[in-house]
Amino acid sequence: MLVERGLQVMNVEVVGDAYAIASNYLRKAGTIPDTFATDEQLLEIIVNLFQRGEFNRIRLANKAIAKFEADRFYETRPITILSA
């Protein structure tokens, strides 16, 4: 199924499958809560990757997982202030 999003056409099935794969992995890894709610950050990452030309659902999921985990790591990493 194709859906127009702005001026671009998006294959909802590919994005949906990639989201299902990525969210399933992240839930089992304990990175995101095990709920039926859509994780907007993960979905946004997948849509951005799709818009940049990645159309393979497995690659989309893998790249989204890597980016999602990297973003979470940098969000939760403590800031160290060094003084002279």
Backbone as XML, in Angstrom:
<?xml version="1.0"?>
<chain id="A" units="angstrom">
  <residue number="1" name="MET">
    <atom name="N" x="0.848" y="-1.178" z="0.000"/>
    <atom name="CA" x="0.000" y="0.000" z="0.000"/>
    <atom name="C" x="0.893" y="1.241" z="0.000"/>
  </residue>
  <residue number="2" name="LEU">
    <atom name="N" x="0.568" y="2.183" z="-0.827"/>
    <atom name="CA" x="1.342" y="3.418" z="-0.903"/>
    <atom name="C" x="0.536" y="4.559" z="-0.309"/>
  </residue>
  <residue number="3" name="VAL">
    <atom name="N" x="1.182" y="5.375" z="0.485"/>
    <atom name="CA" x="0.529" y="6.519" z="1.111"/>
    <atom name="C" x="1.355" y="7.751" z="0.810"/>
  </residue>
  <residue number="4" name="GLU">
    <atom name="N" x="0.693" y="8.831" z="0.421"/>
    <atom name="CA" x="1.400" y="10.068" z="0.150"/>
    <atom name="C" x="1.670" y="10.778" z="1.463"/>
  </residue>
  <residue number="5" name="ARG">
    <atom name="N" x="2.912" y="11.155" z="1.670"/>
    <atom name="CA" x="3.304" y="11.867" z="2.892"/>
    <atom name="C" x="4.030" y="13.107" z="2.436"/>
  </residue>
  <residue number="6" name="GLY">
    <atom name="N" x="3.357" y="14.226" z="2.450"/>
    <atom name="CA" x="3.921" y="15.438" z="1.884"/>
    <atom name="C" x="3.961" y="15.263" z="0.377"/>
  </residue>
  <residue number="7" name="LEU">
    <atom name="N" x="5.118" y="15.388" z="-0.206"/>
    <atom name="CA" x="5.266" y="15.200" z="-1.639"/>
    <atom name="C" x="5.845" y="13.836" z="-1.981"/>
  </residue>
  <residue number="8" name="GLN">
    <atom name="N" x="6.189" y="13.038" z="-0.976"/>
    <atom name="CA" x="6.791" y="11.737" z="-1.210"/>
    <atom name="C" x="5.772" y="10.635" z="-1.009"/>
  </residue>
  <residue number="9" name="VAL">
    <atom name="N" x="5.949" y="9.554" z="-1.740"/>
    <atom name="CA" x="5.083" y="8.389" z="-1.591"/>
    <atom name="C" x="5.844" y="7.358" z="-0.772"/>
  </residue>
  <residue number="10" name="MET">
    <atom name="N" x="5.180" y="6.804" z="0.234"/>
    <atom name="CA" x="5.825" y="5.878" z="1.135"/>
    <atom name="C" x="5.121" y="4.526" z="1.094"/>
  </residue>
  <residue number="11" name="ASN">
    <atom name="N" x="5.892" y="3.468" z="1.071"/>
    <atom name="CA" x="5.344" y="2.127" z="1.147"/>
    <atom name="C" x="5.136" y="1.795" z="2.619"/>
  </residue>
  <residue number="12" name="VAL">
    <atom name="N" x="3.892" y="1.826" z="3.054"/>
    <atom name="CA" x="3.562" y="1.638" z="4.473"/>
    <atom name="C" x="3.924" y="0.232" z="4.932"/>
  </residue>
  <residue number="13" name="GLU">
    <atom name="N" x="3.814" y="-0.728" z="4.053"/>
    <atom name="CA" x="4.110" y="-2.108" z="4.421"/>
    <atom name="C" x="5.583" y="-2.279" z="4.813"/>
  </residue>
  <residue number="14" name="VAL">
    <atom name="N" x="6.487" y="-1.710" z="4.034"/>
    <atom name="CA" x="7.922" y="-1.815" z="4.330"/>
    <atom name="C" x="8.237" y="-1.119" z="5.649"/>
  </residue>
  <residue number="15" name="VAL">
    <atom name="N" x="7.717" y="0.083" z="5.831"/>
    <atom name="CA" x="7.956" y="0.828" z="7.069"/>
    <atom name="C" x="7.336" y="0.094" z="8.262"/>
  </residue>
  <residue number="16" name="GLY">
    <atom name="N" x="6.137" y="-0.412" z="8.087"/>
    <atom name="CA" x="5.461" y="-1.147" z="9.163"/>
    <atom name="C" x="6.201" y="-2.419" z="9.545"/>
  </residue>
  <residue number="17" name="ASP">
    <atom name="N" x="6.673" y="-3.159" z="8.549"/>
    <atom name="CA" x="7.428" y="-4.383" z="8.834"/>
    <atom name="C" x="8.744" y="-4.066" z="9.543"/>
  </residue>
  <residue number="18" name="ALA">
    <atom name="N" x="9.433" y="-3.030" z="9.081"/>
    <atom name="CA" x="10.690" y="-2.633" z="9.712"/>
    <atom name="C" x="10.442" y="-2.210" z="11.164"/>
  </residue>
  <residue number="19" name="TYR">
    <atom name="N" x="9.347" y="-1.482" z="11.392"/>
    <atom name="CA" x="9.022" y="-1.060" z="12.759"/>
    <atom name="C" x="8.733" y="-2.287" z="13.631"/>
  </residue>
  <residue number="20" name="ALA">
    <atom name="N" x="7.974" y="-3.241" z="13.097"/>
    <atom name="CA" x="7.638" y="-4.444" z="13.864"/>
    <atom name="C" x="8.892" y="-5.221" z="14.245"/>
  </residue>
  <residue number="21" name="ILE">
    <atom name="N" x="9.816" y="-5.366" z="13.312"/>
    <atom name="CA" x="11.065" y="-6.089" z="13.579"/>
    <atom name="C" x="11.884" y="-5.361" z="14.645"/>
  </residue>
  <residue number="22" name="ALA">
    <atom name="N" x="12.078" y="-4.061" z="14.444"/>
    <atom name="CA" x="12.904" y="-3.277" z="15.363"/>
    <atom name="C" x="12.282" y="-3.196" z="16.757"/>
  </residue>
  <residue number="23" name="SER">
    <atom name="N" x="10.992" y="-2.920" z="16.822"/>
    <atom name="CA" x="10.348" y="-2.786" z="18.136"/>
    <atom name="C" x="10.312" y="-4.115" z="18.875"/>
  </residue>
  <residue number="24" name="ASN">
    <atom name="N" x="10.129" y="-5.213" z="18.152"/>
    <atom name="CA" x="10.144" y="-6.532" z="18.785"/>
    <atom name="C" x="11.508" y="-6.801" z="19.422"/>
  </residue>
  <residue number="25" name="TYR">
    <atom name="N" x="12.570" y="-6.514" z="18.687"/>
    <atom name="CA" x="13.924" y="-6.698" z="19.228"/>
    <atom name="C" x="14.151" y="-5.803" z="20.445"/>
  </residue>
  <residue number="26" name="LEU">
    <atom name="N" x="13.804" y="-4.523" z="20.313"/>
    <atom name="CA" x="14.054" y="-3.579" z="21.410"/>
    <atom name="C" x="13.222" y="-3.908" z="22.643"/>
  </residue>
  <residue number="27" name="ARG">
    <atom name="N" x="12.018" y="-4.438" z="22.458"/>
    <atom name="CA" x="11.197" y="-4.851" z="23.606"/>
    <atom name="C" x="11.825" y="-6.053" z="24.305"/>
  </residue>
  <residue number="28" name="LYS">
    <atom name="N" x="12.260" y="-7.024" z="23.511"/>
    <atom name="CA" x="12.876" y="-8.214" z="24.109"/>
    <atom name="C" x="14.202" y="-7.881" z="24.783"/>
  </residue>
  <residue number="29" name="ALA">
    <atom name="N" x="14.898" y="-6.876" z="24.280"/>
    <atom name="CA" x="16.159" y="-6.439" z="24.882"/>
    <atom name="C" x="15.923" y="-5.566" z="26.111"/>
  </residue>
  <residue number="30" name="GLY">
    <atom name="N" x="14.671" y="-5.141" z="26.329"/>
    <atom name="CA" x="14.350" y="-4.307" z="27.485"/>
    <atom name="C" x="14.639" y="-2.832" z="27.271"/>
  </residue>
  <residue number="31" name="THR">
    <atom name="N" x="14.896" y="-2.442" z="26.025"/>
    <atom name="CA" x="15.219" y="-1.050" z="25.731"/>
    <atom name="C" x="13.980" y="-0.171" z="25.718"/>
  </residue>
  <residue number="32" name="ILE">
    <atom name="N" x="12.864" y="-0.713" z="25.234"/>
    <atom name="CA" x="11.596" y="0.011" z="25.252"/>
    <atom name="C" x="10.580" y="-0.835" z="26.012"/>
  </residue>
  <residue number="33" name="PRO">
    <atom name="N" x="9.577" y="-0.198" z="26.621"/>
    <atom name="CA" x="8.593" y="-0.952" z="27.397"/>
    <atom name="C" x="7.738" y="-1.859" z="26.508"/>
  </residue>
  <residue number="34" name="ASP">
    <atom name="N" x="7.291" y="-2.943" z="27.088"/>
    <atom name="CA" x="6.479" y="-3.924" z="26.371"/>
    <atom name="C" x="5.008" y="-3.496" z="26.392"/>
  </residue>
  <residue number="35" name="THR">
    <atom name="N" x="4.679" y="-2.517" z="25.546"/>
    <atom name="CA" x="3.309" y="-2.021" z="25.439"/>
    <atom name="C" x="2.896" y="-2.022" z="23.975"/>
  </residue>
  <residue number="36" name="PHE">
    <atom name="N" x="1.633" y="-1.763" z="23.736"/>
    <atom name="CA" x="1.136" y="-1.690" z="22.364"/>
    <atom name="C" x="1.314" y="-0.291" z="21.767"/>
  </residue>
  <residue number="37" name="ALA">
    <atom name="N" x="1.766" y="0.654" z="22.561"/>
    <atom name="CA" x="1.943" y="2.027" z="22.084"/>
    <atom name="C" x="3.128" y="2.099" z="21.120"/>
  </residue>
  <residue number="38" name="THR">
    <atom name="N" x="2.973" y="2.913" z="20.096"/>
    <atom name="CA" x="4.043" y="3.109" z="19.116"/>
    <atom name="C" x="5.102" y="4.029" z="19.696"/>
  </residue>
  <residue number="39" name="ASP">
    <atom name="N" x="6.353" y="3.642" z="19.570"/>
    <atom name="CA" x="7.452" y="4.501" z="20.006"/>
    <atom name="C" x="7.724" y="5.483" z="18.881"/>
  </residue>
  <residue number="40" name="GLU">
    <atom name="N" x="7.368" y="6.736" z="19.109"/>
    <atom name="CA" x="7.457" y="7.765" z="18.062"/>
    <atom name="C" x="8.891" y="7.997" z="17.604"/>
  </residue>
  <residue number="41" name="GLN">
    <atom name="N" x="9.852" y="7.920" z="18.521"/>
    <atom name="CA" x="11.251" y="8.133" z="18.156"/>
    <atom name="C" x="11.721" y="7.043" z="17.195"/>
  </residue>
  <residue number="42" name="LEU">
    <atom name="N" x="11.393" y="5.802" z="17.475"/>
    <atom name="CA" x="11.775" y="4.690" z="16.608"/>
    <atom name="C" x="11.112" y="4.813" z="15.238"/>
  </residue>
  <residue number="43" name="LEU">
    <atom name="N" x="9.836" y="5.148" z="15.227"/>
    <atom name="CA" x="9.124" y="5.307" z="13.963"/>
    <atom name="C" x="9.727" y="6.443" z="13.142"/>
  </residue>
  <residue number="44" name="GLU">
    <atom name="N" x="10.067" y="7.529" z="13.786"/>
    <atom name="CA" x="10.667" y="8.669" z="13.089"/>
    <atom name="C" x="12.012" y="8.288" z="12.463"/>
  </residue>
  <residue number="45" name="ILE">
    <atom name="N" x="12.804" y="7.507" z="13.183"/>
    <atom name="CA" x="14.089" y="7.051" z="12.647"/>
    <atom name="C" x="13.869" y="6.208" z="11.397"/>
  </residue>
  <residue number="46" name="ILE">
    <atom name="N" x="12.910" y="5.291" z="11.448"/>
    <atom name="CA" x="12.637" y="4.412" z="10.306"/>
    <atom name="C" x="12.130" y="5.214" z="9.117"/>
  </residue>
  <residue number="47" name="VAL">
    <atom name="N" x="11.222" y="6.141" z="9.339"/>
    <atom name="CA" x="10.685" y="6.963" z="8.253"/>
    <atom name="C" x="11.802" y="7.800" z="7.625"/>
  </residue>
  <residue number="48" name="ASN">
    <atom name="N" x="12.677" y="8.377" z="8.443"/>
    <atom name="CA" x="13.801" y="9.164" z="7.912"/>
    <atom name="C" x="14.728" y="8.305" z="7.065"/>
  </residue>
  <residue number="49" name="LEU">
    <atom name="N" x="15.046" y="7.105" z="7.534"/>
    <atom name="CA" x="15.895" y="6.203" z="6.755"/>
    <atom name="C" x="15.224" y="5.834" z="5.433"/>
  </residue>
  <residue number="50" name="PHE">
    <atom name="N" x="13.927" y="5.584" z="5.483"/>
    <atom name="CA" x="13.174" y="5.243" z="4.273"/>
    <atom name="C" x="13.206" y="6.404" z="3.282"/>
  </residue>
  <residue number="51" name="GLN">
    <atom name="N" x="13.025" y="7.601" z="3.785"/>
    <atom name="CA" x="13.018" y="8.775" z="2.915"/>
    <atom name="C" x="14.392" y="9.043" z="2.309"/>
  </residue>
  <residue number="52" name="ARG">
    <atom name="N" x="15.434" y="8.568" z="2.966"/>
    <atom name="CA" x="16.793" y="8.731" z="2.428"/>
    <atom name="C" x="17.164" y="7.640" z="1.427"/>
  </residue>
  <residue number="53" name="GLY">
    <atom name="N" x="16.240" y="6.695" z="1.201"/>
    <atom name="CA" x="16.475" y="5.715" z="0.154"/>
    <atom name="C" x="16.697" y="4.284" z="0.594"/>
  </residue>
  <residue number="54" name="GLU">
    <atom name="N" x="16.539" y="3.982" z="1.879"/>
    <atom name="CA" x="16.689" y="2.596" z="2.344"/>
    <atom name="C" x="15.320" y="1.923" z="2.282"/>
  </residue>
  <residue number="55" name="PHE">
    <atom name="N" x="15.172" y="0.939" z="1.394"/>
    <atom name="CA" x="13.868" y="0.315" z="1.183"/>
    <atom name="C" x="13.808" y="-1.145" z="1.640"/>
  </residue>
  <residue number="56" name="ASN">
    <atom name="N" x="14.936" y="-1.703" z="2.042"/>
    <atom name="CA" x="14.964" y="-3.085" z="2.510"/>
    <atom name="C" x="14.545" y="-3.117" z="3.977"/>
  </residue>
  <residue number="57" name="ARG">
    <atom name="N" x="13.494" y="-3.872" z="4.278"/>
    <atom name="CA" x="12.916" y="-3.850" z="5.638"/>
    <atom name="C" x="13.878" y="-4.342" z="6.712"/>
  </residue>
  <residue number="58" name="ILE">
    <atom name="N" x="14.712" y="-5.333" z="6.395"/>
    <atom name="CA" x="15.669" y="-5.838" z="7.385"/>
    <atom name="C" x="16.758" y="-4.801" z="7.648"/>
  </residue>
  <residue number="59" name="ARG">
    <atom name="N" x="17.296" y="-4.212" z="6.580"/>
    <atom name="CA" x="18.311" y="-3.169" z="6.751"/>
    <atom name="C" x="17.733" y="-1.960" z="7.476"/>
  </residue>
  <residue number="60" name="LEU">
    <atom name="N" x="16.490" y="-1.601" z="7.134"/>
    <atom name="CA" x="15.826" y="-0.492" z="7.828"/>
    <atom name="C" x="15.755" y="-0.769" z="9.329"/>
  </residue>
  <residue number="61" name="ALA">
    <atom name="N" x="15.312" y="-1.964" z="9.677"/>
    <atom name="CA" x="15.180" y="-2.334" z="11.090"/>
    <atom name="C" x="16.536" y="-2.311" z="11.791"/>
  </residue>
  <residue number="62" name="ASN">
    <atom name="N" x="17.560" y="-2.896" z="11.157"/>
    <atom name="CA" x="18.887" y="-2.954" z="11.777"/>
    <atom name="C" x="19.485" y="-1.567" z="11.973"/>
  </residue>
  <residue number="63" name="LYS">
    <atom name="N" x="19.377" y="-0.720" z="10.965"/>
    <atom name="CA" x="19.909" y="0.646" z="11.085"/>
    <atom name="C" x="19.128" y="1.439" z="12.132"/>
  </residue>
  <residue number="64" name="ALA">
    <atom name="N" x="17.817" y="1.242" z="12.176"/>
    <atom name="CA" x="16.995" y="1.952" z="13.161"/>
    <atom name="C" x="17.339" y="1.507" z="14.585"/>
  </residue>
  <residue number="65" name="ILE">
    <atom name="N" x="17.558" y="0.221" z="14.771"/>
    <atom name="CA" x="17.946" y="-0.289" z="16.093"/>
    <atom name="C" x="19.267" y="0.333" z="16.527"/>
  </residue>
  <residue number="66" name="ALA">
    <atom name="N" x="20.247" y="0.334" z="15.623"/>
    <atom name="CA" x="21.559" y="0.897" z="15.954"/>
    <atom name="C" x="21.447" y="2.377" z="16.308"/>
  </residue>
  <residue number="67" name="LYS">
    <atom name="N" x="20.704" y="3.138" z="15.526"/>
    <atom name="CA" x="20.554" y="4.574" z="15.780"/>
    <atom name="C" x="19.776" y="4.802" z="17.073"/>
  </residue>
  <residue number="68" name="PHE">
    <atom name="N" x="18.712" y="4.056" z="17.281"/>
    <atom name="CA" x="17.891" y="4.199" z="18.484"/>
    <atom name="C" x="18.729" y="3.934" z="19.734"/>
  </residue>
  <residue number="69" name="GLU">
    <atom name="N" x="19.497" y="2.842" z="19.721"/>
    <atom name="CA" x="20.322" y="2.510" z="20.887"/>
    <atom name="C" x="21.434" y="3.536" z="21.091"/>
  </residue>
  <residue number="70" name="ALA">
    <atom name="N" x="22.017" y="4.025" z="20.006"/>
    <atom name="CA" x="23.062" y="5.051" z="20.126"/>
    <atom name="C" x="22.484" y="6.338" z="20.703"/>
  </residue>
  <residue number="71" name="ASP">
    <atom name="N" x="21.303" y="6.741" z="20.226"/>
    <atom name="CA" x="20.661" y="7.951" z="20.748"/>
    <atom name="C" x="20.345" y="7.799" z="22.225"/>
  </residue>
  <residue number="72" name="ARG">
    <atom name="N" x="19.849" y="6.636" z="22.625"/>
    <atom name="CA" x="19.531" y="6.394" z="24.041"/>
    <atom name="C" x="20.793" y="6.416" z="24.901"/>
  </residue>
  <residue number="73" name="PHE">
    <atom name="N" x="21.897" y="5.868" z="24.357"/>
    <atom name="CA" x="23.154" y="5.847" z="25.099"/>
    <atom name="C" x="23.623" y="7.266" z="25.376"/>
  </residue>
  <residue number="74" name="TYR">
    <atom name="N" x="23.572" y="8.120" z="24.377"/>
    <atom name="CA" x="24.052" y="9.493" z="24.552"/>
    <atom name="C" x="23.100" y="10.333" z="25.394"/>
  </residue>
  <residue number="75" name="GLU">
    <atom name="N" x="21.808" y="9.974" z="25.412"/>
    <atom name="CA" x="20.844" y="10.690" z="26.258"/>
    <atom name="C" x="21.060" y="10.376" z="27.727"/>
  </residue>
  <residue number="76" name="THR">
    <atom name="N" x="21.445" y="9.142" z="28.039"/>
    <atom name="CA" x="21.544" y="8.711" z="29.437"/>
    <atom name="C" x="22.963" y="8.772" z="29.980"/>
  </residue>
  <residue number="77" name="ARG">
    <atom name="N" x="23.924" y="9.082" z="29.132"/>
    <atom name="CA" x="25.320" y="9.146" z="29.559"/>
    <atom name="C" x="25.545" y="10.370" z="30.437"/>
  </residue>
  <residue number="78" name="PRO">
    <atom name="N" x="26.167" y="10.186" z="31.590"/>
    <atom name="CA" x="26.403" y="11.340" z="32.470"/>
    <atom name="C" x="27.428" y="12.300" z="31.853"/>
  </residue>
  <residue number="79" name="ILE">
    <atom name="N" x="27.228" y="13.552" z="32.130"/>
    <atom name="CA" x="28.141" y="14.588" z="31.644"/>
    <atom name="C" x="29.239" y="14.784" z="32.679"/>
  </residue>
  <residue number="80" name="THR">
    <atom name="N" x="30.480" y="14.711" z="32.236"/>
    <atom name="CA" x="31.617" y="14.903" z="33.128"/>
    <atom name="C" x="32.216" y="16.279" z="32.846"/>
  </residue>
  <residue number="81" name="ILE">
    <atom name="N" x="32.324" y="17.078" z="33.874"/>
    <atom name="CA" x="32.897" y="18.413" z="33.721"/>
    <atom name="C" x="34.306" y="18.375" z="34.293"/>
  </residue>
  <residue number="82" name="LEU">
    <atom name="N" x="35.244" y="18.727" z="33.456"/>
    <atom name="CA" x="36.644" y="18.739" z="33.884"/>
    <atom name="C" x="37.037" y="20.182" z="34.201"/>
  </residue>
  <residue number="83" name="SER">
    <atom name="N" x="37.716" y="20.356" z="35.293"/>
    <atom name="CA" x="38.175" y="21.714" z="35.653"/>
    <atom name="C" x="39.688" y="21.774" z="35.530"/>
  </residue>
  <residue number="84" name="ALA">
    <atom name="N" x="40.166" y="22.954" z="35.264"/>
    <atom name="CA" x="41.612" y="23.135" z="35.070"/>
    <atom name="C" x="42.337" y="23.284" z="36.365"/>
  </residue>
</chain>
